[in-house]
Amino acid sequence: MPLSIDGRPDEARAVATIHRALDAGVTFIDTADCYCLDDSDFGHNERLIAGALASYEGDASGVLVATKGGLTRPGGAWVPNGTPEHLIAAAEASRDRLEVESIGLYQFHRPDPKVPYTESVGALLHLLEDGVIEMAGISNADPDQIQEANEILGGRLVSVQNRFSPSYRSSLAELRLCADLGIAFLPWSPLGGIGRAADLGGAMGAFQEVADAHDVSPQQVALAWELALAPIVIPIPGASRPESIEDSVRAATLQLTEDEVGRLSAA
Ligand SMILES: NC(=O)c1ccc[n+]([C@@H]2O[C@H](COP(=O)([O-])OP(=O)(O)OC[C@H]3O[C@@H](n4cnc5c(N)ncnc54)[C@H](OP(=O)(O)O)[C@@H]3O)[C@@H](O)[C@H]2O)c1
């Protein structure tokens, strides 16, 4: 997202950031059709990722690109549209921008208060049955919506993407439900969000203390803590600089002790 919204870097740095992620071993990239400045460049992030994967000199064949639909950007605002007609057309457009035969993982971005949830999730089922998408997920969902979506999809809900970070933990119930159901939980803004990731070293004292003990960044500790909460957790840190993503990837091999995880959970 930081590569495509307001304040985004130039294209060379954006592509270098994606390539550095791939060099570091990243095999999962999250995007959305609405990651752009406004509706005049709708799909910016999907086009960027497709281009970066095509120009990558290494092997990117094992990379899963997950995208989302259900938000529009008139005049730069974020406006939901969860009608089945919109979601089906949006998924087909994303598939074309990503230059794939079918989308690896497609997620309904945010419930639309004007559209019954069953109808929006029903569109995901339709897209699965038509082969436009291979797997279906949801985002910004509460426990009832997770259960409902999984039922509508006949047990084929594979992921839930909710806001979750050291400073924003209100989706812990959803994380635990996903762990019970064996569904991937993708914390969004896992470092607290654009412009707030640096706070982890200051306001969140325990994260800095554990970081000092391991001689790593507090951002790595935050991601390692999230990973330690349950095996189904896959944080999706954003980055606009190659150095950030390279540092974040190291969280995958950072081993926290049980005591450290407990202290961070209590912080
Ligand atoms: N489903 C939804 O509704 C929703 C909403 C928001 C976001 N998301 C998803 O979540 C992803 C991440 O969220 P986000 O970008 O908002 O927030 P974030 O990942 O919490 O924070 C991103 C910021 O953290 C900095 N950063 C990353 N790794 C770092 C490191 N190791 N050390 C220091 N700083 C580091 C980056 O700095 P630099 O820019 O300097 O590299 C960037 O500005 C998005 O890309 C998007 O895919 C989903």
The ligand as a MOL file (V3000), in Angstrom:
LIG
                    3D

  0  0  0     0  0            999 V3000
M  V30 BEGIN CTAB
M  V30 COUNTS 48 52 0 0 0
M  V30 BEGIN ATOM
M  V30 1 N -7.4290 -4.7260 4.6050 0
M  V30 2 C -7.3430 -3.4690 4.9200 0
M  V30 3 O -8.3480 -2.7830 5.1530 0
M  V30 4 C -5.9770 -2.8400 4.9980 0
M  V30 5 C -5.8250 -1.5380 5.4830 0
M  V30 6 C -4.5210 -1.0250 5.5610 0
M  V30 7 C -3.4320 -1.7940 5.1540 0
M  V30 8 N -3.6430 -3.0480 4.6700 0 CHG=1
M  V30 9 C -2.4960 -3.9050 4.2350 0
M  V30 10 O -1.5340 -3.9520 5.2780 0
M  V30 11 C -0.2500 -3.6490 4.7350 0
M  V30 12 C 0.6090 -3.0200 5.7800 0
M  V30 13 O -0.0410 -1.9330 6.3900 0
M  V30 14 P 0.5630 -0.4580 6.4130 0
M  V30 15 O 1.5440 -0.2780 5.3380 0
M  V30 16 O -0.6140 0.4540 6.5080 0 CHG=-1
M  V30 17 O 1.2360 -0.3810 7.8590 0
M  V30 18 P 2.4940 -1.0630 8.5660 0
M  V30 19 O 2.9320 -2.2710 7.8110 0
M  V30 20 O 2.1250 -1.2190 9.9810 0
M  V30 21 O 3.5920 0.0680 8.4870 0
M  V30 22 C 4.2040 0.4340 7.2770 0
M  V30 23 C 5.3250 1.3690 7.6030 0
M  V30 24 O 6.2630 0.6960 8.4050 0
M  V30 25 C 7.5550 1.0310 8.0210 0
M  V30 26 N 8.3590 -0.1880 8.1990 0
M  V30 27 C 8.1390 -1.4030 7.6440 0
M  V30 28 N 9.0560 -2.2940 8.0720 0
M  V30 29 C 9.8790 -1.6190 8.8960 0
M  V30 30 C 11.0280 -1.9720 9.6500 0
M  V30 31 N 11.4750 -3.2380 9.6400 0
M  V30 32 N 11.6330 -1.0120 10.3980 0
M  V30 33 C 11.1530 0.2420 10.4330 0
M  V30 34 N 10.0700 0.6470 9.7350 0
M  V30 35 C 9.4390 -0.2750 8.9830 0
M  V30 36 C 7.5020 1.3970 6.5760 0
M  V30 37 O 8.4610 2.4000 6.3680 0
M  V30 38 P 9.0380 2.8420 4.9190 0
M  V30 39 O 7.8490 3.3480 4.1720 0
M  V30 40 O 10.0060 3.9040 5.2540 0
M  V30 41 O 9.6240 1.6270 4.2700 0
M  V30 42 C 6.0670 1.8640 6.3860 0
M  V30 43 O 5.9630 3.2450 6.3830 0
M  V30 44 C -0.5660 -2.7400 3.5460 0
M  V30 45 O 0.5030 -2.7100 2.6410 0
M  V30 46 C -1.7940 -3.4050 2.9910 0
M  V30 47 O -1.4070 -4.4890 2.1820 0
M  V30 48 C -4.8800 -3.5890 4.5810 0
M  V30 END ATOM
M  V30 BEGIN BOND
M  V30 1 1 1 2
M  V30 2 2 2 3
M  V30 3 1 2 4
M  V30 4 1 4 5
M  V30 5 2 4 48
M  V30 6 2 5 6
M  V30 7 1 6 7
M  V30 8 2 7 8
M  V30 9 1 8 9
M  V30 10 1 8 48
M  V30 11 1 9 10
M  V30 12 1 9 46
M  V30 13 1 10 11
M  V30 14 1 11 12
M  V30 15 1 11 44
M  V30 16 1 12 13
M  V30 17 1 13 14
M  V30 18 2 14 15
M  V30 19 1 14 16
M  V30 20 1 14 17
M  V30 21 1 17 18
M  V30 22 2 18 19
M  V30 23 1 18 20
M  V30 24 1 18 21
M  V30 25 1 21 22
M  V30 26 1 22 23
M  V30 27 1 23 24
M  V30 28 1 23 42
M  V30 29 1 24 25
M  V30 30 1 25 26
M  V30 31 1 25 36
M  V30 32 1 26 27
M  V30 33 1 26 35
M  V30 34 2 27 28
M  V30 35 1 28 29
M  V30 36 1 29 30
M  V30 37 2 29 35
M  V30 38 1 30 31
M  V30 39 2 30 32
M  V30 40 1 32 33
M  V30 41 2 33 34
M  V30 42 1 34 35
M  V30 43 1 36 37
M  V30 44 1 36 42
M  V30 45 1 37 38
M  V30 46 2 38 39
M  V30 47 1 38 40
M  V30 48 1 38 41
M  V30 49 1 42 43
M  V30 50 1 44 45
M  V30 51 1 44 46
M  V30 52 1 46 47
M  V30 END BOND
M  V30 END CTAB
M  END
